[in-house]
Amino acid sequence: AVIGFAIVSAADGLHDVKINYAQTFMPDYRKGFAVHVGISLLYVTIAYIPVAYRPIVAGSGIDYAKAILNGITVPEASGLMTMLCKGVGIVFTSAASLPVGLEGPMIHSGLCLGANAWRIV
């Protein structure tokens, strides 16, 4: 629940920054729209970087969770770096106003956290 709250709070904060900055250019609607699209493209580019670094974080992650729970070994699917990359990607994807669901990434993040709980404790 704490990870989900942190991801949603960070995405909302970045989205508010984008909207507030675009509104400063709103007397000229073309500039405001261009700033809004430009910041969204920047967020999408930042969200792509973790996927390029660790391609396993692309998608929801539910299929990897099912595979691991059924006993199939999937390399790098339950690492802490995978969870971090998934979190960064979902924060910036959501802040860019792309239609994404948080349920699948939260399931995958829970799997990563549960698999590595012995390292944290």
Steps between C-alpha positions, in 0.01 A plus 500: 500500500788736573658438159166560327444821693851623414455424130159668479620803699810542282298467179240751621773744603672480162166536324421811705839648410425441132154654516608802706794574271282468189240734650756779525499506118121483468421851376642369172338158468746375241795558732318338792413197289858475367642516854252236619589265213873570539500416871293188432754389239779563750320285758447221246868511409598476867255210542665317209849507652434229766333281236805531277725415798291203616252384231322263737316798657303564181137402544301440812705221655206279592620229262840493670334484841288204389803324355708545816213388724466187284868417554650620172831682536497832315839675521493856637120498539502538877802719570499825691639683196206365300262644760679836490492513120132402498423776752685771309337392175148498640545836676611681186255316275211598724630858532510524119121439504523170318222252576668244722368282776685482829368157599739288294816692591399490866463122484845472343648741755345297781656188354841668487466628855382163632776310324764731647355554846778295657756753370312797640432359847 
